[in-house]
Amino acid sequence: MNSKIAYTKPSITELEIRYVTDAVTHGWGEQCYQYIERLEQQFASYIGTKYAVATSSCTGALHMGLAALGIGPGDEVILADTNWIASVAPVVYLGAKPVFVDILPDSWCLDPTAVERAITANTKAIIAVHLYGNLCEMARLQALATKHGLALIEDAAEALGSEYHGQKAGGIADFGVFSFHGTKTMTTGEGGIFITNNATLYEKVLTLSNHGRKRGQTKQFWPDELGYKYKMSNIQAALGCAQLERIDELVSAKRAVFARYREILAQCSELTLNPEPEGTINSAWMPTAVFSKESRITRDQLQLAFSAENIDARVFFWPLSSLAMFKNSTEVGQAKLSYDICQRAINLPSFVGIKDTEINRVCDVIFNLIAENKSDKTDVARGM
Ligand SMILES: *Cc1c(COP(=O)(O)O)cnc(C)c1O
């Protein structure tokens, strides 16, 4: 059996080990927030926003951001049907109603025309999730948000380092959130961050993140409101500081892996990969191949072929409206492309440090599958 090819894994160097060792050795008492504050400042500066609050997850960051906007029962929040559940769960936690819309055929991100159709008097926010490193059409979404008085939120967990006309993903909308889960471009094990240029939102999230204790509250054990407990630890932040120092290297490495896939797979008219439109940079968190309908290659075939070669390739996200907990909340199957594309797509392994020989092995699986499907069709044509 060939050695296993993982789909993602973190890139850890001596720097990460040194910072974490320092945090666990000295980062207590007076020093217990040092790495957290450093990570918040440096991350905000990397994205180009004024404020950041480090959190225990992206889900928590999104939960607090939505709460800070005052979103609750009776409100509707629009997002793409194609998403990981983390992008919608906080909407439900707050008692608001998620409204799922279809995706665009090339970026696989939410379709602004579908968003506009979904806006009602109850709509409060749009969550733009930059899928697999690809960017949402932020200009059109911002125009809609402004026209209808809605908040625009970026879930940029998969697009750290992506750029939209000179602006870093996550720093464009009212607020942005990121994940530092072990599968993401930069990791703290588990963790996330909230970023914004809006001072009011920042203060609100900062308070919420610390059990409702306002900054400057001198009375001990005195929460000013009911909050949450979504803080990042100093030890995690130390790991984050080291990763952030290497962010340009990490993003370049991801882009190089993607460029290699693009080069090798360019000869396959049967599939398309992540787009990178004029004026944007795709940080290539997750190289993804979508096969044409004509190729007749299916998700199930792809999964079988990759697992037979000991390669961990992952399925494209299922439509959220197809999941049991959302069955009654939306008209299932309305988002036609969300339901269609996931049946003929696959995520390709892309960790920093993947070898060219491993990328070749991944591409060979695809070449063989295309060749087999072609000969099957010829057999059918011959009546065999
Ligand atoms: C990974 C991911 C999340 C969840 O992040 P956690 O840190 O696990 O909460 C949210 N949104 C998107 C788009 C993600 O890819």
The ligand as an ORCA input file, in Angstrom:
! r2SCAN-3c Opt
* xyz 0 1
  C     -13.450     25.968      9.769
  C     -14.550     26.915      9.511
  C     -15.346     27.421     10.534
  C     -15.297     26.887     11.924
  O     -14.208     27.229     12.628
  P     -14.069     26.759     14.149
  O     -12.825     27.445     14.583
  O     -13.959     25.274     14.125
  O     -15.270     27.222     14.873
  C     -16.274     28.401     10.246
  N     -16.450     28.843      8.995
  C     -15.736     28.350      7.969
  C     -15.964     28.903      6.611
  C     -14.777     27.364      8.192
  O     -14.090     26.847      7.166
*
